[in-house]
Each structure stands twice: as C-alpha cells, then as structure tokens.
C-alpha cells in the first residue's frame, strides 16, 4: 500500500517536473522562431507524457488488482524461422 502511494507521488512529481522543464524551453523556441527546435521539444514532451501516462495506468491496474495482460505473439523459434 505504501509502495503504491510512493509510486503515485513519484508520478505526480515527474508530471510536474516535465511541465517545468519543457514549457520554458518551448516558449524560448517560439520567441526565437526556431520551428525545428520547437518540433523536437514538442515530440520529446509528448513522448515523455505518454510514457508517464502508461506508467500511471500500470500503477492503477496494480492498485485495483487487475492482472497485467499476457504478451502474445510469435515465439522466438518462429522469429528465427522468419529471418
């Protein structure tokens, strides 16, 4: 229980830090009209946001006792045959 609370607090802090880190950088790129830098920053921002959202989903699943989905797909031996 304490572990889940710590993970939730950690996620909250990382979301907050993400905004604190990227918002000033994006505003600076806009001010200097550096479109390439802005696009890269936005891509990094949204990728990291997606990673945090996925991690939050896993925390909520473990909190509610929902088992993680089993990975299905070709076995290693099948991958070897495909190559």
C-alpha positions in Angstrom: 0.0 0.0 0.0 2.8 2.4 0.9 4.6 1.4 -2.3 1.7 2.4 -4.4 1.4 5.7 -2.6 5.0 6.4 -3.2 4.7 5.5 -6.9 1.7 7.8 -7.3 3.6 10.7 -5.6 6.6 10.0 -7.8 4.5 10.1 -10.9 2.8 13.3 -9.8 6.2 14.9 -9.2 7.5 13.7 -12.6 4.5 15.1 -14.4 5.1 18.4 -12.6 8.8 18.4 -13.5 8.0 17.6 -17.1 6.0 20.8 -17.4 8.5 22.9 -15.5 11.3 21.6 -17.8 9.6 21.8 -21.2 7.3 24.8 -21.0 10.1 27.4 -20.7 12.1 25.7 -23.4 9.2 25.7 -25.8 8.4 29.4 -25.1 12.0 30.2 -25.8 11.9 28.3 -29.1 8.7 30.2 -30.0 10.3 33.5 -29.1 13.3 32.8 -31.3 11.1 31.5 -34.0 13.1 28.2 -34.1 10.5 25.9 -35.6 12.8 22.9 -35.8 13.7 23.1 -32.1 10.1 23.6 -31.1 9.0 20.5 -33.0 11.7 18.4 -31.4 10.8 19.7 -28.0 7.1 19.0 -28.5 7.9 15.5 -29.7 10.0 14.8 -26.6 7.4 16.4 -24.4 4.6 14.2 -25.8 6.7 11.1 -25.8 7.6 11.5 -22.1 4.0 12.4 -21.3 2.8 9.2 -23.0 5.4 7.1 -21.0 4.2 8.7 -17.7 0.6 8.0 -18.6 1.4 4.4 -19.4 3.2 4.1 -16.1 0.2 5.6 -14.3 -2.0 3.1 -16.0 0.1 0.2 -14.7 0.0 1.7 -11.1 -3.7 2.0 -11.2 -4.0 -1.6 -12.5 -1.9 -2.9 -9.7 -3.8 -0.8 -7.2 -7.1 -2.4 -8.3 -5.7 -5.9 -8.6 -6.1 -6.1 -12.4 -3.6 -8.6 -13.8 -1.2 -7.4 -16.5 -2.1 -8.7 -19.9 0.0 -11.6 -21.1 2.1 -10.9 -24.2 1.1 -13.0 -27.1 2.9 -13.3 -30.3 5.3 -15.5 -32.2 7.7 -17.4 -30.1 11.5 -16.9 -30.5 11.7 -20.1 -32.6 9.1 -18.6 -35.0 11.1 -15.4 -35.2 14.1 -17.4 -36.1 12.3 -19.0 -39.0 11.1 -15.7 -40.3 14.6 -14.3 -40.6 
